[in-house]
């Protein structure tokens, strides 16, 4: 299944934290990682899903604007759980 990197502008970091908690309850598409860059008011989310449309819908359901979406490749070949060990 392909991975997608989404760039979103966020003015309220508190909203992002609660939105990520909500998104983690869904398996399709699966939110793999979320990185908040508060000084730039940006959040980067990495998704694994069937297609770009599914990721766009999931991002919208989180209440985040989708400023850019790109296909991404994991060069380390690890799932999130493996990377935390």
NORVEN-V76070 format. One record per helix or strand of 2 or more residues. SS is the DSSP state (helix for helix, strand for strand). FROM is the first residue (numbers start at 0). TO is the last residue. If there is no record, write none. Layout:
BEGIN
ss->(SS	SS)
from->(FROM	FROM)
to->(TO	TO)
END
This chain:
BEGIN
ss->(strand	helix	strand	helix	strand	helix	strand	helix)
from->(1	12	29	37	41	51	67	79)
to->(8	22	36	39	48	60	71	83)
END
